[in-house]
């Protein structure tokens, strides 16, 4: 089995982990293994699906109909004649 060393871990964090391990009735090492096992086996979220998210909020079931403004130009055409 592999082993790792964690450097620069504060005494406060180590003591909190030791207390939590004692509450669970296991050693600090076993508790750290459990934490690492849970963290490494946690499912990583996939990429955000913006289309599905937009359909959830603005789709046919609960969509929003916004009025479209009239199309047209507010500027006068440019006259290049001298």
PDB file with one MODEL, atoms N, CA, C and O in Angstrom:
MODEL        1
ATOM      1  N   UNK A   1       0.838  -1.186   0.000  1.00  0.00           N
ATOM      2  CA  UNK A   1       0.000   0.000   0.000  1.00  0.00           C
ATOM      3  C   UNK A   1       0.880   1.246   0.000  1.00  0.00           C
ATOM      4  O   UNK A   1       1.998   1.245   0.515  1.00  0.00           O
ATOM      5  N   UNK A   2       0.352   2.280  -0.580  1.00  0.00           N
ATOM      6  CA  UNK A   2       1.079   3.545  -0.644  1.00  0.00           C
ATOM      7  C   UNK A   2       0.888   4.322   0.650  1.00  0.00           C
ATOM      8  O   UNK A   2      -0.059   4.092   1.402  1.00  0.00           O
ATOM      9  N   UNK A   3       1.797   5.231   0.884  1.00  0.00           N
ATOM     10  CA  UNK A   3       1.656   6.121   2.042  1.00  0.00           C
ATOM     11  C   UNK A   3       1.983   7.534   1.600  1.00  0.00           C
ATOM     12  O   UNK A   3       2.732   7.747   0.646  1.00  0.00           O
ATOM     13  N   UNK A   4       1.408   8.500   2.312  1.00  0.00           N
ATOM     14  CA  UNK A   4       1.679   9.902   2.006  1.00  0.00           C
ATOM     15  C   UNK A   4       2.046  10.624   3.291  1.00  0.00           C
ATOM     16  O   UNK A   4       1.700  10.185   4.388  1.00  0.00           O
ATOM     17  N   UNK A   5       2.741  11.723   3.141  1.00  0.00           N
ATOM     18  CA  UNK A   5       3.089  12.588   4.261  1.00  0.00           C
ATOM     19  C   UNK A   5       2.491  13.954   3.979  1.00  0.00           C
ATOM     20  O   UNK A   5       2.624  14.487   2.878  1.00  0.00           O
ATOM     21  N   UNK A   6       1.837  14.510   4.976  1.00  0.00           N
ATOM     22  CA  UNK A   6       1.252  15.844   4.829  1.00  0.00           C
ATOM     23  C   UNK A   6       2.083  16.801   5.663  1.00  0.00           C
ATOM     24  O   UNK A   6       2.094  16.718   6.891  1.00  0.00           O
ATOM     25  N   UNK A   7       2.771  17.699   5.001  1.00  0.00           N
ATOM     26  CA  UNK A   7       3.623  18.657   5.698  1.00  0.00           C
ATOM     27  C   UNK A   7       2.838  19.938   5.985  1.00  0.00           C
ATOM     28  O   UNK A   7       1.832  20.233   5.339  1.00  0.00           O
ATOM     29  N   UNK A   8       3.322  20.678   6.959  1.00  0.00           N
ATOM     30  CA  UNK A   8       2.775  21.991   7.322  1.00  0.00           C
ATOM     31  C   UNK A   8       1.297  21.942   7.697  1.00  0.00           C
ATOM     32  O   UNK A   8       0.555  22.885   7.423  1.00  0.00           O
ATOM     33  N   UNK A   9       0.872  20.862   8.315  1.00  0.00           N
ATOM     34  CA  UNK A   9      -0.489  20.756   8.832  1.00  0.00           C
ATOM     35  C   UNK A   9      -0.478  21.355  10.232  1.00  0.00           C
ATOM     36  O   UNK A   9       0.306  20.935  11.084  1.00  0.00           O
ATOM     37  N   UNK A  10      -1.338  22.324  10.469  1.00  0.00           N
ATOM     38  CA  UNK A  10      -1.314  23.000  11.771  1.00  0.00           C
ATOM     39  C   UNK A  10      -1.717  22.039  12.884  1.00  0.00           C
ATOM     40  O   UNK A  10      -2.456  21.079  12.665  1.00  0.00           O
ATOM     41  N   UNK A  11      -1.216  22.317  14.070  1.00  0.00           N
ATOM     42  CA  UNK A  11      -1.543  21.489  15.234  1.00  0.00           C
ATOM     43  C   UNK A  11      -3.039  21.522  15.528  1.00  0.00           C
ATOM     44  O   UNK A  11      -3.606  20.529  15.985  1.00  0.00           O
ATOM     45  N   UNK A  12      -3.680  22.665  15.267  1.00  0.00           N
ATOM     46  CA  UNK A  12      -5.114  22.781  15.529  1.00  0.00           C
ATOM     47  C   UNK A  12      -5.913  21.843  14.622  1.00  0.00           C
ATOM     48  O   UNK A  12      -6.853  21.190  15.074  1.00  0.00           O
ATOM     49  N   UNK A  13      -5.544  21.780  13.365  1.00  0.00           N
ATOM     50  CA  UNK A  13      -6.255  20.900  12.435  1.00  0.00           C
ATOM     51  C   UNK A  13      -6.037  19.447  12.824  1.00  0.00           C
ATOM     52  O   UNK A  13      -6.975  18.650  12.826  1.00  0.00           O
ATOM     53  N   UNK A  14      -4.803  19.105  13.153  1.00  0.00           N
ATOM     54  CA  UNK A  14      -4.511  17.724  13.553  1.00  0.00           C
ATOM     55  C   UNK A  14      -5.313  17.349  14.794  1.00  0.00           C
ATOM     56  O   UNK A  14      -5.846  16.242  14.873  1.00  0.00           O
ATOM     57  N   UNK A  15      -5.404  18.246  15.750  1.00  0.00           N
ATOM     58  CA  UNK A  15      -6.144  17.965  16.983  1.00  0.00           C
ATOM     59  C   UNK A  15      -7.645  17.819  16.700  1.00  0.00           C
ATOM     60  O   UNK A  15      -8.298  16.939  17.261  1.00  0.00           O
ATOM     61  N   UNK A  16      -8.186  18.670  15.839  1.00  0.00           N
ATOM     62  CA  UNK A  16      -9.611  18.542  15.488  1.00  0.00           C
ATOM     63  C   UNK A  16      -9.882  17.210  14.801  1.00  0.00           C
ATOM     64  O   UNK A  16     -10.876  16.548  15.100  1.00  0.00           O
ATOM     65  N   UNK A  17      -9.011  16.817  13.889  1.00  0.00           N
ATOM     66  CA  UNK A  17      -9.173  15.528  13.214  1.00  0.00           C
ATOM     67  C   UNK A  17      -9.060  14.373  14.206  1.00  0.00           C
ATOM     68  O   UNK A  17      -9.805  13.397  14.114  1.00  0.00           O
ATOM     69  N   UNK A  18      -8.129  14.483  15.151  1.00  0.00           N
ATOM     70  CA  UNK A  18      -7.958  13.436  16.155  1.00  0.00           C
ATOM     71  C   UNK A  18      -9.222  13.291  16.991  1.00  0.00           C
ATOM     72  O   UNK A  18      -9.656  12.176  17.279  1.00  0.00           O
ATOM     73  N   UNK A  19      -9.822  14.439  17.387  1.00  0.00           N
ATOM     74  CA  UNK A  19     -11.058  14.400  18.181  1.00  0.00           C
ATOM     75  C   UNK A  19     -12.211  13.793  17.383  1.00  0.00           C
ATOM     76  O   UNK A  19     -12.983  12.990  17.905  1.00  0.00           O
ATOM     77  N   UNK A  20     -12.318  14.183  16.121  1.00  0.00           N
ATOM     78  CA  UNK A  20     -13.389  13.625  15.285  1.00  0.00           C
ATOM     79  C   UNK A  20     -13.204  12.119  15.105  1.00  0.00           C
ATOM     80  O   UNK A  20     -14.173  11.362  15.122  1.00  0.00           O
ATOM     81  N   UNK A  21     -11.957  11.695  14.934  1.00  0.00           N
ATOM     82  CA  UNK A  21     -11.679  10.261  14.809  1.00  0.00           C
ATOM     83  C   UNK A  21     -12.070   9.535  16.090  1.00  0.00           C
ATOM     84  O   UNK A  21     -12.649   8.450  16.037  1.00  0.00           O
ATOM     85  N   UNK A  22     -11.757  10.128  17.240  1.00  0.00           N
ATOM     86  CA  UNK A  22     -12.106   9.507  18.521  1.00  0.00           C
ATOM     87  C   UNK A  22     -13.619   9.397  18.667  1.00  0.00           C
ATOM     88  O   UNK A  22     -14.117   8.394  19.178  1.00  0.00           O
ATOM     89  N   UNK A  23     -14.357  10.415  18.226  1.00  0.00           N
ATOM     90  CA  UNK A  23     -15.822  10.356  18.280  1.00  0.00           C
ATOM     91  C   UNK A  23     -16.369   9.212  17.429  1.00  0.00           C
ATOM     92  O   UNK A  23     -17.405   8.629  17.749  1.00  0.00           O
ATOM     93  N   UNK A  24     -15.663   8.899  16.344  1.00  0.00           N
ATOM     94  CA  UNK A  24     -16.079   7.796  15.481  1.00  0.00           C
ATOM     95  C   UNK A  24     -15.514   6.456  15.960  1.00  0.00           C
ATOM     96  O   UNK A  24     -15.832   5.404  15.405  1.00  0.00           O
ATOM     97  N   UNK A  25     -14.686   6.505  16.981  1.00  0.00           N
ATOM     98  CA  UNK A  25     -14.121   5.280  17.542  1.00  0.00           C
ATOM     99  C   UNK A  25     -13.037   4.652  16.695  1.00  0.00           C
ATOM    100  O   UNK A  25     -12.838   3.438  16.735  1.00  0.00           O
ATOM    101  N   UNK A  26     -12.326   5.478  15.921  1.00  0.00           N
ATOM    102  CA  UNK A  26     -11.246   4.963  15.079  1.00  0.00           C
ATOM    103  C   UNK A  26     -10.007   5.825  15.262  1.00  0.00           C
ATOM    104  O   UNK A  26     -10.060   6.904  15.853  1.00  0.00           O
ATOM    105  N   UNK A  27      -8.899   5.333  14.746  1.00  0.00           N
ATOM    106  CA  UNK A  27      -7.644   6.080  14.859  1.00  0.00           C
ATOM    107  C   UNK A  27      -7.640   7.270  13.904  1.00  0.00           C
ATOM    108  O   UNK A  27      -8.429   7.345  12.962  1.00  0.00           O
ATOM    109  N   UNK A  28      -6.732   8.190  14.180  1.00  0.00           N
ATOM    110  CA  UNK A  28      -6.575   9.358  13.303  1.00  0.00           C
ATOM    111  C   UNK A  28      -6.213   8.909  11.893  1.00  0.00           C
ATOM    112  O   UNK A  28      -6.726   9.450  10.913  1.00  0.00           O
ATOM    113  N   UNK A  29      -5.332   7.924  11.790  1.00  0.00           N
ATOM    114  CA  UNK A  29      -4.910   7.421  10.479  1.00  0.00           C
ATOM    115  C   UNK A  29      -6.089   6.811   9.712  1.00  0.00           C
ATOM    116  O   UNK A  29      -6.248   7.058   8.517  1.00  0.00           O
ATOM    117  N   UNK A  30      -6.911   6.020  10.398  1.00  0.00           N
ATOM    118  CA  UNK A  30      -8.078   5.416   9.747  1.00  0.00           C
ATOM    119  C   UNK A  30      -9.079   6.495   9.339  1.00  0.00           C
ATOM    120  O   UNK A  30      -9.700   6.407   8.280  1.00  0.00           O
ATOM    121  N   UNK A  31      -9.230   7.507  10.184  1.00  0.00           N
ATOM    122  CA  UNK A  31     -10.155   8.604   9.876  1.00  0.00           C
ATOM    123  C   UNK A  31      -9.670   9.378   8.650  1.00  0.00           C
ATOM    124  O   UNK A  31     -10.465   9.729   7.777  1.00  0.00           O
ATOM    125  N   UNK A  32      -8.368   9.641   8.588  1.00  0.00           N
ATOM    126  CA  UNK A  32      -7.800  10.341   7.428  1.00  0.00           C
ATOM    127  C   UNK A  32      -7.990   9.506   6.164  1.00  0.00           C
ATOM    128  O   UNK A  32      -8.281  10.052   5.100  1.00  0.00           O
ATOM    129  N   UNK A  33      -7.827   8.178   6.273  1.00  0.00           N
ATOM    130  CA  UNK A  33      -8.065   7.305   5.116  1.00  0.00           C
ATOM    131  C   UNK A  33      -9.512   7.401   4.644  1.00  0.00           C
ATOM    132  O   UNK A  33      -9.778   7.454   3.444  1.00  0.00           O
ATOM    133  N   UNK A  34     -10.451   7.423   5.604  1.00  0.00           N
ATOM    134  CA  UNK A  34     -11.866   7.552   5.240  1.00  0.00           C
ATOM    135  C   UNK A  34     -12.133   8.863   4.504  1.00  0.00           C
ATOM    136  O   UNK A  34     -12.828   8.883   3.488  1.00  0.00           O
ATOM    137  N   UNK A  35     -11.577   9.952   5.023  1.00  0.00           N
ATOM    138  CA  UNK A  35     -11.766  11.263   4.387  1.00  0.00           C
ATOM    139  C   UNK A  35     -11.212  11.250   2.968  1.00  0.00           C
ATOM    140  O   UNK A  35     -11.865  11.726   2.039  1.00  0.00           O
ATOM    141  N   UNK A  36     -10.008  10.708   2.799  1.00  0.00           N
ATOM    142  CA  UNK A  36      -9.397  10.664   1.475  1.00  0.00           C
ATOM    143  C   UNK A  36     -10.176   9.747   0.535  1.00  0.00           C
ATOM    144  O   UNK A  36     -10.323  10.051  -0.649  1.00  0.00           O
ATOM    145  N   UNK A  37     -10.675   8.624   1.058  1.00  0.00           N
ATOM    146  CA  UNK A  37     -11.466   7.711   0.236  1.00  0.00           C
ATOM    147  C   UNK A  37     -12.741   8.391  -0.247  1.00  0.00           C
ATOM    148  O   UNK A  37     -13.089   8.298  -1.424  1.00  0.00           O
ATOM    149  N   UNK A  38     -13.433   9.071   0.653  1.00  0.00           N
ATOM    150  CA  UNK A  38     -14.673   9.760   0.280  1.00  0.00           C
ATOM    151  C   UNK A  38     -14.399  10.867  -0.734  1.00  0.00           C
ATOM    152  O   UNK A  38     -15.138  11.026  -1.706  1.00  0.00           O
ATOM    153  N   UNK A  39     -13.336  11.627  -0.502  1.00  0.00           N
ATOM    154  CA  UNK A  39     -13.016  12.738  -1.407  1.00  0.00           C
ATOM    155  C   UNK A  39     -12.616  12.233  -2.789  1.00  0.00           C
ATOM    156  O   UNK A  39     -12.956  12.848  -3.800  1.00  0.00           O
ATOM    157  N   UNK A  40     -11.893  11.113  -2.836  1.00  0.00           N
ATOM    158  CA  UNK A  40     -11.432  10.616  -4.135  1.00  0.00           C
ATOM    159  C   UNK A  40     -12.518   9.876  -4.896  1.00  0.00           C
ATOM    160  O   UNK A  40     -12.443   9.762  -6.120  1.00  0.00           O
ATOM    161  N   UNK A  41     -13.525   9.373  -4.196  1.00  0.00           N
ATOM    162  CA  UNK A  41     -14.584   8.646  -4.895  1.00  0.00           C
ATOM    163  C   UNK A  41     -15.808   9.514  -5.157  1.00  0.00           C
ATOM    164  O   UNK A  41     -16.771   9.060  -5.775  1.00  0.00           O
ATOM    165  N   UNK A  42     -15.777  10.751  -4.694  1.00  0.00           N
ATOM    166  CA  UNK A  42     -16.907  11.652  -4.934  1.00  0.00           C
ATOM    167  C   UNK A  42     -17.017  11.919  -6.424  1.00  0.00           C
ATOM    168  O   UNK A  42     -16.017  12.112  -7.115  1.00  0.00           O
ATOM    169  N   UNK A  43     -18.241  11.925  -6.898  1.00  0.00           N
ATOM    170  CA  UNK A  43     -18.463  12.149  -8.315  1.00  0.00           C
ATOM    171  C   UNK A  43     -18.180  13.608  -8.651  1.00  0.00           C
ATOM    172  O   UNK A  43     -18.706  14.520  -8.013  1.00  0.00           O
ATOM    173  N   UNK A  44     -17.355  13.810  -9.648  1.00  0.00           N
ATOM    174  CA  UNK A  44     -17.056  15.177 -10.061  1.00  0.00           C
ATOM    175  C   UNK A  44     -18.162  15.665 -10.984  1.00  0.00           C
ATOM    176  O   UNK A  44     -18.594  14.936 -11.877  1.00  0.00           O
ATOM    177  N   UNK A  45     -18.617  16.878 -10.778  1.00  0.00           N
ATOM    178  CA  UNK A  45     -19.684  17.387 -11.640  1.00  0.00           C
ATOM    179  C   UNK A  45     -19.173  17.582 -13.064  1.00  0.00           C
ATOM    180  O   UNK A  45     -18.028  17.978 -13.280  1.00  0.00           O
ATOM    181  N   UNK A  46     -20.029  17.301 -14.013  1.00  0.00           N
ATOM    182  CA  UNK A  46     -19.675  17.481 -15.413  1.00  0.00           C
ATOM    183  C   UNK A  46     -19.762  18.948 -15.795  1.00  0.00           C
ATOM    184  O   UNK A  46     -20.050  19.802 -14.957  1.00  0.00           O
ATOM    185  N   UNK A  47     -19.513  19.231 -17.054  1.00  0.00           N
ATOM    186  CA  UNK A  47     -19.609  20.624 -17.497  1.00  0.00           C
ATOM    187  C   UNK A  47     -21.048  21.125 -17.382  1.00  0.00           C
ATOM    188  O   UNK A  47     -22.003  20.358 -17.499  1.00  0.00           O
ATOM    189  N   UNK A  48     -21.173  22.399 -17.155  1.00  0.00           N
ATOM    190  CA  UNK A  48     -22.481  23.024 -17.010  1.00  0.00           C
ATOM    191  C   UNK A  48     -23.202  23.021 -18.355  1.00  0.00           C
ATOM    192  O   UNK A  48     -22.667  23.507 -19.352  1.00  0.00           O
ATOM    193  N   UNK A  49     -24.406  22.476 -18.380  1.00  0.00           N
ATOM    194  CA  UNK A  49     -25.206  22.423 -19.602  1.00  0.00           C
ATOM    195  C   UNK A  49     -26.106  23.651 -19.636  1.00  0.00           C
ATOM    196  O   UNK A  49     -27.198  23.643 -19.068  1.00  0.00           O
ATOM    197  N   UNK A  50     -25.646  24.704 -20.305  1.00  0.00           N
ATOM    198  CA  UNK A  50     -26.385  25.960 -20.344  1.00  0.00           C
ATOM    199  C   UNK A  50     -27.715  25.830 -21.071  1.00  0.00           C
ATOM    200  O   UNK A  50     -28.682  26.502 -20.713  1.00  0.00           O
ATOM    201  N   UNK A  51     -27.775  24.981 -22.078  1.00  0.00           N
ATOM    202  CA  UNK A  51     -29.031  24.808 -22.815  1.00  0.00           C
ATOM    203  C   UNK A  51     -30.089  24.202 -21.900  1.00  0.00           C
ATOM    204  O   UNK A  51     -31.224  24.675 -21.862  1.00  0.00           O
ATOM    205  N   UNK A  52     -29.719  23.158 -21.167  1.00  0.00           N
ATOM    206  CA  UNK A  52     -30.676  22.528 -20.249  1.00  0.00           C
ATOM    207  C   UNK A  52     -31.087  23.495 -19.149  1.00  0.00           C
ATOM    208  O   UNK A  52     -32.250  23.528 -18.747  1.00  0.00           O
ATOM    209  N   UNK A  53     -30.137  24.276 -18.667  1.00  0.00           N
ATOM    210  CA  UNK A  53     -30.444  25.257 -17.628  1.00  0.00           C
ATOM    211  C   UNK A  53     -31.410  26.320 -18.154  1.00  0.00           C
ATOM    212  O   UNK A  53     -32.358  26.691 -17.461  1.00  0.00           O
ATOM    213  N   UNK A  54     -31.180  26.807 -19.361  1.00  0.00           N
ATOM    214  CA  UNK A  54     -32.069  27.812 -19.951  1.00  0.00           C
ATOM    215  C   UNK A  54     -33.454  27.229 -20.199  1.00  0.00           C
ATOM    216  O   UNK A  54     -34.457  27.909 -19.986  1.00  0.00           O
ATOM    217  N   UNK A  55     -33.522  25.978 -20.646  1.00  0.00           N
ATOM    218  CA  UNK A  55     -34.822  25.350 -20.873  1.00  0.00           C
ATOM    219  C   UNK A  55     -35.581  25.171 -19.566  1.00  0.00           C
ATOM    220  O   UNK A  55     -36.809  25.253 -19.544  1.00  0.00           O
ATOM    221  N   UNK A  56     -34.868  24.931 -18.493  1.00  0.00           N
ATOM    222  CA  UNK A  56     -35.514  24.792 -17.192  1.00  0.00           C
ATOM    223  C   UNK A  56     -36.225  26.079 -16.808  1.00  0.00           C
ATOM    224  O   UNK A  56     -37.360  26.046 -16.332  1.00  0.00           O
ATOM    225  N   UNK A  57     -35.568  27.206 -17.010  1.00  0.00           N
ATOM    226  CA  UNK A  57     -36.134  28.482 -16.577  1.00  0.00           C
ATOM    227  C   UNK A  57     -36.967  29.179 -17.642  1.00  0.00           C
ATOM    228  O   UNK A  57     -37.923  29.883 -17.318  1.00  0.00           O
ATOM    229  N   UNK A  58     -36.617  28.991 -18.901  1.00  0.00           N
ATOM    230  CA  UNK A  58     -37.279  29.735 -19.965  1.00  0.00           C
ATOM    231  C   UNK A  58     -37.910  28.836 -21.020  1.00  0.00           C
ATOM    232  O   UNK A  58     -38.297  29.322 -22.083  1.00  0.00           O
ATOM    233  N   UNK A  59     -38.022  27.548 -20.758  1.00  0.00           N
ATOM    234  CA  UNK A  59     -38.565  26.600 -21.725  1.00  0.00           C
ATOM    235  C   UNK A  59     -40.068  26.722 -21.870  1.00  0.00           C
ATOM    236  O   UNK A  59     -40.695  27.622 -21.311  1.00  0.00           O
ATOM    237  N   UNK A  60     -40.637  25.794 -22.635  1.00  0.00           N
ATOM    238  CA  UNK A  60     -42.072  25.831 -22.927  1.00  0.00           C
ATOM    239  C   UNK A  60     -42.921  25.689 -21.668  1.00  0.00           C
ATOM    240  O   UNK A  60     -44.021  26.238 -21.605  1.00  0.00           O
ATOM    241  N   UNK A  61     -42.431  24.965 -20.665  1.00  0.00           N
ATOM    242  CA  UNK A  61     -43.222  24.745 -19.460  1.00  0.00           C
ATOM    243  C   UNK A  61     -43.387  26.015 -18.636  1.00  0.00           C
ATOM    244  O   UNK A  61     -44.470  26.279 -18.114  1.00  0.00           O
ATOM    245  N   UNK A  62     -42.355  26.779 -18.519  1.00  0.00           N
ATOM    246  CA  UNK A  62     -42.423  27.977 -17.685  1.00  0.00           C
ATOM    247  C   UNK A  62     -41.731  29.140 -18.343  1.00  0.00           C
ATOM    248  O   UNK A  62     -41.077  29.942 -17.677  1.00  0.00           O
ATOM    249  N   UNK A  63     -41.871  29.234 -19.644  1.00  0.00           N
ATOM    250  CA  UNK A  63     -41.142  30.224 -20.404  1.00  0.00           C
ATOM    251  C   UNK A  63     -41.633  31.642 -20.205  1.00  0.00           C
ATOM    252  O   UNK A  63     -42.645  31.892 -19.550  1.00  0.00           O
ATOM    253  N   UNK A  64     -40.898  32.545 -20.783  1.00  0.00           N
ATOM    254  CA  UNK A  64     -41.214  33.962 -20.707  1.00  0.00           C
ATOM    255  C   UNK A  64     -41.280  34.487 -22.132  1.00  0.00           C
ATOM    256  O   UNK A  64     -40.343  34.305 -22.910  1.00  0.00           O
ATOM    257  N   UNK A  65     -42.382  35.136 -22.474  1.00  0.00           N
ATOM    258  CA  UNK A  65     -42.510  35.767 -23.783  1.00  0.00           C
ATOM    259  C   UNK A  65     -42.269  37.259 -23.624  1.00  0.00           C
ATOM    260  O   UNK A  65     -43.024  37.956 -22.946  1.00  0.00           O
ATOM    261  N   UNK A  66     -41.227  37.728 -24.249  1.00  0.00           N
ATOM    262  CA  UNK A  66     -40.894  39.146 -24.187  1.00  0.00           C
ATOM    263  C   UNK A  66     -41.304  39.807 -25.497  1.00  0.00           C
ATOM    264  O   UNK A  66     -41.128  39.223 -26.566  1.00  0.00           O
ATOM    265  N   UNK A  67     -41.849  41.016 -25.424  1.00  0.00           N
ATOM    266  CA  UNK A  67     -42.223  41.703 -26.670  1.00  0.00           C
ATOM    267  C   UNK A  67     -40.965  42.107 -27.435  1.00  0.00           C
ATOM    268  O   UNK A  67     -39.980  42.561 -26.852  1.00  0.00           O
ATOM    269  N   UNK A  68     -41.022  41.932 -28.740  1.00  0.00           N
ATOM    270  CA  UNK A  68     -39.897  42.328 -29.575  1.00  0.00           C
ATOM    271  C   UNK A  68     -40.076  43.780 -29.994  1.00  0.00           C
ATOM    272  O   UNK A  68     -41.169  44.166 -30.406  1.00  0.00           O
ATOM    273  N   UNK A  69     -39.039  44.585 -29.899  1.00  0.00           N
ATOM    274  CA  UNK A  69     -39.158  45.979 -30.331  1.00  0.00           C
ATOM    275  C   UNK A  69     -39.242  46.046 -31.858  1.00  0.00           C
ATOM    276  O   UNK A  69     -38.755  45.160 -32.561  1.00  0.00           O
ATOM    277  N   UNK A  70     -39.858  47.098 -32.347  1.00  0.00           N
ATOM    278  CA  UNK A  70     -39.958  47.295 -33.794  1.00  0.00           C
ATOM    279  C   UNK A  70     -38.564  47.501 -34.357  1.00  0.00           C
ATOM    280  O   UNK A  70     -37.733  48.191 -33.767  1.00  0.00           O
ATOM    281  N   UNK A  71     -38.327  46.894 -35.500  1.00  0.00           N
ATOM    282  CA  UNK A  71     -37.009  47.033 -36.107  1.00  0.00           C
ATOM    283  C   UNK A  71     -36.992  48.256 -37.010  1.00  0.00           C
ATOM    284  O   UNK A  71     -37.973  48.568 -37.686  1.00  0.00           O
ATOM    285  N   UNK A  72     -35.903  48.912 -37.004  1.00  0.00           N
ATOM    286  CA  UNK A  72     -35.760  50.079 -37.856  1.00  0.00           C
ATOM    287  C   UNK A  72     -34.506  50.831 -37.469  1.00  0.00           C
ATOM    288  O   UNK A  72     -33.920  50.589 -36.414  1.00  0.00           O
ATOM    289  N   UNK A  73     -34.108  51.730 -38.319  1.00  0.00           N
ATOM    290  CA  UNK A  73     -32.909  52.503 -38.068  1.00  0.00           C
ATOM    291  C   UNK A  73     -33.298  53.848 -37.478  1.00  0.00           C
ATOM    292  O   UNK A  73     -34.223  54.499 -37.963  1.00  0.00           O
ATOM    293  N   UNK A  74     -32.612  54.255 -36.459  1.00  0.00           N
ATOM    294  CA  UNK A  74     -32.875  55.556 -35.848  1.00  0.00           C
ATOM    295  C   UNK A  74     -31.930  56.622 -36.390  1.00  0.00           C
ATOM    296  O   UNK A  74     -32.016  57.791 -36.013  1.00  0.00           O
ATOM    297  N   UNK A  75     -31.036  56.213 -37.268  1.00  0.00           N
ATOM    298  CA  UNK A  75     -30.071  57.156 -37.820  1.00  0.00           C
ATOM    299  C   UNK A  75     -30.449  57.517 -39.247  1.00  0.00           C
ATOM    300  O   UNK A  75     -31.045  56.730 -39.982  1.00  0.00           O
ATOM    301  N   UNK A  76     -30.090  58.703 -39.596  1.00  0.00           N
ATOM    302  CA  UNK A  76     -30.284  59.153 -40.971  1.00  0.00           C
ATOM    303  C   UNK A  76     -29.206  58.505 -41.838  1.00  0.00           C
ATOM    304  O   UNK A  76     -28.077  58.323 -41.383  1.00  0.00           O
ATOM    305  N   UNK A  77     -29.540  58.157 -43.079  1.00  0.00           N
ATOM    306  CA  UNK A  77     -28.512  57.618 -43.968  1.00  0.00           C
ATOM    307  C   UNK A  77     -27.428  58.669 -44.215  1.00  0.00           C
ATOM    308  O   UNK A  77     -27.712  59.865 -44.277  1.00  0.00           O
ATOM    309  N   UNK A  78     -26.206  58.215 -44.352  1.00  0.00           N
ATOM    310  CA  UNK A  78     -25.079  59.119 -44.579  1.00  0.00           C
ATOM    311  C   UNK A  78     -25.084  59.560 -46.038  1.00  0.00           C
ATOM    312  O   UNK A  78     -25.236  58.745 -46.948  1.00  0.00           O
ATOM    313  N   UNK A  79     -24.915  60.866 -46.243  1.00  0.00           N
ATOM    314  CA  UNK A  79     -24.868  61.416 -47.589  1.00  0.00           C
ATOM    315  C   UNK A  79     -23.419  61.762 -47.892  1.00  0.00           C
ATOM    316  O   UNK A  79     -22.836  62.636 -47.250  1.00  0.00           O
ATOM    317  N   UNK A  80     -22.832  61.069 -48.882  1.00  0.00           N
ATOM    318  CA  UNK A  80     -21.435  61.292 -49.226  1.00  0.00           C
ATOM    319  C   UNK A  80     -21.265  62.306 -50.361  1.00  0.00           C
ATOM    320  O   UNK A  80     -20.141  62.552 -50.800  1.00  0.00           O
ATOM    321  N   UNK A  81     -22.340  62.884 -50.830  1.00  0.00           N
ATOM    322  CA  UNK A  81     -22.272  63.874 -51.907  1.00  0.00           C
ATOM    323  C   UNK A  81     -21.743  65.189 -51.340  1.00  0.00           C
ATOM    324  O   UNK A  81     -22.117  65.584 -50.236  1.00  0.00           O
ATOM    325  N   UNK A  82     -20.856  65.880 -52.104  1.00  0.00           N
ATOM    326  CA  UNK A  82     -20.297  67.158 -51.606  1.00  0.00           C
ATOM    327  C   UNK A  82     -21.271  68.308 -51.639  1.00  0.00           C
ATOM    328  O   UNK A  82     -20.924  69.423 -51.251  1.00  0.00           O
TER     329      UNK A  82
ENDMDL
END
